[in-house]
């Protein structure tokens, strides 16, 4: 099952909110530093898509929703009891 557009928009906005709090205040580096942050996700498309949207929103430039800012996302299929 894929995310609906409303879920996509809200998840990206959540990333922007987190970015305002941690990236744009200087607590986390910009651009994203893999040694500083780790996104851990369930091994299914909805969860990894949501993680990518949050990360993209966190490092979006000036509210630009068109630019995709990839972040490292990890999952462990072997130990994932939900998927």
C-alpha positions in Angstrom: 0.0 0.0 0.0 1.3 3.4 -0.9 1.0 6.7 0.9 -1.8 9.1 0.0 -0.9 12.6 -1.1 -2.1 14.0 2.2 0.2 11.6 4.1 3.1 12.6 1.8 2.5 16.3 2.4 2.0 15.9 6.2 5.1 13.7 6.5 7.2 16.2 4.6 5.9 19.0 6.8 6.8 17.0 9.8 10.4 16.9 8.4 10.4 20.6 8.0 9.2 21.1 11.6 12.0 18.8 12.9 14.5 20.6 10.5 13.4 24.0 11.9 14.2 22.7 15.4 17.4 20.8 14.8 19.0 21.6 11.4 18.3 25.4 11.0 19.3 26.0 14.6 22.7 24.5 13.9 22.3 21.4 16.2 22.6 19.1 13.1 24.8 19.9 10.1 23.6 20.9 6.7 24.0 19.1 4.4 23.2 15.8 6.1 26.1 14.0 7.7 25.7 10.2 7.8 28.0 10.2 10.9 25.6 12.4 12.7 22.2 10.9 11.9 20.7 7.5 11.2 17.3 6.8 9.9 16.1 3.3 10.8 12.9 2.0 9.1 10.8 -1.1 8.8 11.5 -3.0 5.7 8.4 -2.0 3.8 7.9 0.7 1.2 5.5 2.9 3.2 7.9 3.2 6.1 11.0 3.8 4.0 9.1 6.3 1.9 8.0 8.1 5.1 11.6 8.1 6.4 12.8 9.6 3.1 10.1 12.3 3.3 11.0 13.3 6.8 14.7 13.5 6.0 14.0 15.4 2.8 11.9 17.9 4.7 14.5 18.3 7.4 17.1 19.4 4.9 14.8 21.3 2.5 16.2 24.7 1.5 13.8 27.6 2.2 10.7 25.4 2.2 11.5 24.1 -1.3 9.4 21.0 -1.7 10.7 20.3 -5.2 14.2 19.3 -4.3 14.7 15.8 -3.0 17.4 15.7 -0.3 18.3 12.0 0.1 19.2 10.7 3.6 20.7 7.4 4.5 17.9 4.9 5.6 18.6 1.5 7.0 16.4 -1.5 7.6 17.0 -5.0 8.8 14.7 -7.4 6.9 16.0 -10.4 8.9 14.9 -9.1 12.3 11.8 -7.2 11.1 8.9 -9.0 12.7 6.2 -6.8 11.2 6.9 -7.0 7.5 
